[in-house]
Structures are given as structure tokens and as C-alpha cells.
């Protein structure tokens, strides 16, 4: 049995409840729309996440293979010396982004021109490794952005679903049940009043 609200059965309260139900039903419709849009965004981001994860793993494998080859040719000590004082290969900016009220970081990456390093006993494979590691870092940054967005969108979608369910199965039914009971009480009172009028007229 649906529990009803503890409210006096008056016409004023009945009108107030009907207005509130109309407002709640409108809110329920909007929440359903938001939930559906969030669900669509979640699936889009999930597809991007899977593609970027595969891409990032492939880029990391290539970069580590390239690094291993460079290490074999020049040695770890020479790589460390060559890396000292080098400018970063990437410029990374993290900005807030908003989708359907959900905020998550958006990563902007600009790749700087690769400055060749011909010193410290390195060869061309060192520059190739730098390029491969930079590419892997770009893929990982994009993967991180999509993964964060996916997590936050999914959390918001679950919240919206809970609110939709609460309105549909708990709050709105309680209001409707209260309206039904109040209407029944008012109709009963009206019948009693009419009966009393008839009795008085009969005398």
C-alpha cells in the first residue's frame, strides 16, 4: 500500500497538491530527458575510451621498443646525459569542460617542433624515441581525459536514474494517493452535507 502525505483534507490543500503534482511530473519528464542524454553521452565516451585505450597501448609498445633499441645502441648513461636540460616536447593545458551540468577536465596538447639532438654520442634513433614517447604521452593524456569524463558522466547518469525512480515510484504516487484520499473525504463530506440539507428541508 502506498503511504500518503500527512496533510489536512481541505480544498485548499487539494489544489496545492494538484499544482505540486503537475510540477513534479514536469520535473520527472525533464529528468528522464537528461538521463537519456547522459546515457547517450556515456555510450559515446565509452566507445572513445575503448578506441583510445587500444591506441595508447599500441603507442606505448612502439615507444618502449624504440627506447630499448636506442638504449642498446647508445647506452642508458648517454640517454640520461642527453635528456638533461632538454625542453619539454609537449605543451599541455588542462581546462574545465561542461556537458549537461557535468564538469570534467579537457586536455589540450600542442606538440613543439622536435629539436634534433646530435650530441652526447646519440644517433638518429634517440630522436625517433623522443617522437614515439611524445606520441604515447599524447595518447595517454587523451585517454585520461576521456576516462575522467566517462566516470563523471556515468556517476551523473546514475544520480539522474535514481531521481527518476524516486519520483516515479515513490514521490509522485504518494502525492496521487493523498489527492485520491482527500477527494474521497471531500466528496463524502459533500454527500453528508446534501443529506443533512434534504433532511432539514423534509422537516
C-alpha positions as CSV (number, residue, x, y, z in Angstrom):
1,X,0.0,0.0,0.0
2,X,1.3,3.5,-0.9
3,X,1.8,5.8,2.0
4,X,0.2,9.1,1.7
5,X,1.2,12.5,2.9
6,X,0.1,13.7,6.4
7,X,-1.9,16.7,5.3
8,X,-5.4,18.0,6.2
9,X,-8.1,17.1,3.7
10,X,-9.1,20.6,2.6
11,X,-9.9,22.0,-0.8
12,X,-7.0,24.4,-0.5
13,X,-4.6,21.6,0.2
14,X,-6.1,19.6,-2.7
15,X,-5.5,22.4,-5.2
16,X,-2.0,22.9,-3.8
17,X,-1.2,19.2,-4.1
18,X,-2.5,19.1,-7.7
19,X,-0.2,22.0,-8.6
20,X,2.7,20.2,-6.9
21,X,2.0,17.0,-8.8
22,X,2.0,18.9,-12.1
23,X,5.3,20.4,-11.2
24,X,6.7,17.0,-10.1
25,X,5.6,15.3,-13.3
26,X,7.2,18.1,-15.4
27,X,10.4,17.6,-13.4
28,X,10.2,13.9,-13.9
29,X,9.9,14.4,-17.7
30,X,12.9,16.7,-17.7
31,X,15.0,14.3,-15.6
32,X,14.1,11.4,-17.9
33,X,15.3,13.5,-20.8
34,X,18.5,14.4,-19.0
35,X,19.1,10.8,-18.1
36,X,18.6,9.7,-21.7
37,X,21.1,12.3,-23.0
38,X,23.6,11.3,-20.3
39,X,23.2,7.7,-21.3
40,X,23.9,8.5,-24.9
41,X,27.0,10.6,-23.9
42,X,28.2,7.7,-21.7
43,X,28.0,5.3,-24.6
44,X,29.8,7.7,-26.9
45,X,32.6,8.2,-24.3
46,X,32.8,4.5,-23.7
47,X,33.4,3.9,-27.4
48,X,36.1,6.6,-27.5
49,X,37.6,5.2,-24.3
50,X,37.9,1.7,-25.8
51,X,39.4,3.1,-29.0
52,X,41.9,5.4,-27.2
53,X,42.9,2.6,-24.8
54,X,43.9,0.3,-27.7
55,X,45.6,3.2,-29.4
56,X,47.5,4.2,-26.3
57,X,48.6,0.7,-25.6
58,X,49.9,0.3,-29.2
59,X,51.8,3.7,-28.9
60,X,53.4,2.6,-25.6
61,X,54.5,-0.7,-27.1
62,X,56.1,1.2,-30.0
63,X,57.7,3.8,-27.8
64,X,59.2,1.2,-25.4
65,X,60.5,-0.9,-28.3
66,X,62.1,2.3,-29.7
67,X,63.6,3.2,-26.3
68,X,65.0,-0.3,-25.9
69,X,66.7,-0.1,-29.3
70,X,68.2,3.3,-28.5
71,X,69.4,2.0,-25.1
72,X,71.1,-0.9,-26.8
73,X,72.8,1.5,-29.3
74,X,73.9,4.3,-27.1
75,X,73.5,3.1,-23.5
76,X,71.4,4.3,-20.6
77,X,74.0,6.7,-19.3
78,X,74.2,8.5,-22.7
79,X,70.4,8.8,-22.9
80,X,70.3,10.3,-19.4
81,X,73.0,12.8,-20.2
82,X,71.3,13.8,-23.5
83,X,68.0,14.2,-21.7
84,X,69.4,16.7,-19.2
85,X,68.3,20.3,-19.9
86,X,66.1,19.4,-22.8
87,X,63.0,21.4,-23.4
88,X,59.6,19.5,-23.0
89,X,58.3,18.1,-26.2
90,X,54.7,18.9,-25.3
91,X,52.7,21.9,-24.1
92,X,49.7,20.6,-22.0
93,X,46.8,22.8,-20.9
94,X,44.0,21.5,-18.7
95,X,40.7,23.4,-18.9
96,X,37.3,22.7,-17.4
97,X,34.7,21.5,-19.7
98,X,30.9,21.2,-19.1
99,X,28.4,18.7,-20.6
100,X,24.9,18.6,-19.3
101,X,26.0,20.1,-16.0
102,X,28.9,17.7,-15.6
103,X,32.3,19.3,-15.3
104,X,35.5,17.4,-16.2
105,X,39.0,18.4,-17.3
106,X,39.6,18.9,-21.1
107,X,43.2,18.4,-22.1
108,X,44.8,20.5,-24.9
109,X,48.1,19.3,-26.1
110,X,50.4,21.2,-28.5
111,X,53.4,19.4,-29.8
112,X,56.6,21.5,-30.1
113,X,58.9,21.1,-33.1
114,X,61.3,18.3,-32.4
115,X,64.8,19.8,-32.0
116,X,67.4,17.2,-33.2
117,X,70.0,16.1,-30.7
118,X,73.3,15.1,-32.2
119,X,75.5,15.5,-29.2
120,X,76.5,13.2,-26.3
121,X,77.1,10.2,-28.6
122,X,73.5,9.7,-29.6
123,X,72.3,8.8,-33.1
124,X,69.1,9.3,-35.0
125,X,67.3,6.5,-33.0
126,X,67.3,8.9,-30.0
127,X,65.2,11.5,-31.9
128,X,62.9,8.7,-33.1
129,X,62.4,7.5,-29.5
130,X,61.6,11.1,-28.3
131,X,59.0,11.3,-31.0
132,X,57.5,8.0,-30.1
133,X,57.4,8.8,-26.4
134,X,55.8,12.1,-27.1
135,X,53.1,10.4,-29.2
136,X,52.5,7.9,-26.4
137,X,52.1,10.8,-23.9
138,X,49.6,12.5,-26.1
139,X,47.5,9.3,-26.4
140,X,47.7,8.8,-22.6
141,X,46.6,12.4,-21.9
142,X,43.6,12.0,-24.2
143,X,42.8,8.6,-22.7
144,X,42.9,10.2,-19.2
145,X,40.5,13.0,-20.3
146,X,38.0,10.5,-21.8
147,X,38.3,8.2,-18.8
148,X,37.7,11.0,-16.3
149,X,34.7,12.4,-18.4
150,X,33.3,8.9,-18.6
151,X,33.5,8.3,-14.9
152,X,31.8,11.6,-14.1
153,X,29.1,11.3,-16.7
154,X,28.3,7.8,-15.5
155,X,28.0,9.0,-11.9
156,X,25.7,11.8,-13.0
157,X,23.6,9.3,-15.1
158,X,23.2,7.0,-12.1
159,X,22.1,10.0,-10.0
160,X,19.6,11.0,-12.6
161,X,18.3,7.5,-12.8
162,X,17.8,7.3,-9.0
163,X,15.9,10.6,-9.0
164,X,13.7,9.4,-11.9
165,X,12.9,6.2,-10.0
166,X,12.3,8.1,-6.7
167,X,9.8,10.5,-8.5
168,X,8.1,7.7,-10.5
169,X,7.8,5.0,-7.8
170,X,7.7,6.9,-4.5
171,X,7.1,10.7,-4.5
172,X,4.5,11.1,-7.3
173,X,2.5,8.0,-6.2
174,X,2.4,9.4,-2.6
175,X,1.0,12.7,-3.8
176,X,-1.5,11.0,-6.1
177,X,-2.7,8.7,-3.3
178,X,-3.1,11.7,-1.0
179,X,-5.1,13.6,-3.6
180,X,-7.3,10.5,-4.0
181,X,-7.9,10.2,-0.3
182,X,-8.6,14.0,0.1
183,X,-11.0,13.9,-2.9
184,X,-12.8,10.9,-1.3
185,X,-13.1,12.7,2.0
186,X,-14.4,15.9,0.4
187,X,-16.9,14.0,-1.7
188,X,-18.1,12.2,1.5
189,X,-18.4,15.5,3.3
190,X,-20.4,16.9,0.4
191,X,-22.7,13.9,0.4
192,X,-23.3,14.2,4.1
193,X,-24.0,18.0,3.8
194,X,-26.5,17.3,1.0
195,X,-28.2,14.6,3.0
196,X,-28.5,16.9,6.1
197,X,-30.0,19.7,3.9
198,X,-32.5,17.2,2.5
199,X,-33.4,16.1,6.0
200,X,-33.8,19.7,7.2
201,X,-36.0,20.5,4.2
202,X,-38.1,17.4,4.9
203,X,-39.0,18.7,8.3
